[in-house]
Amino acid sequence: RVAMMDRTSPDVIKEVEKVLESILSQLDLITITGKDAERMAAVKHMVRDLLKLYKDAKAGKEEKAE
């Protein structure tokens, strides 16, 4: 659905951004070792990538509005 973000309300993008930031901060508080640590690193990476996509989409919408 990220590809459809040009049609998404700025309020929705802001809310998703807050949720992703919350998830990322909670993941940073968890200490895991072994194979699970590798999986957690992959999840953190995906959340960071999604957060970047949302921030980039938000910035793009703001540029179009100007």
Disulfide bonds with the S-S distance in Angstrom:
none
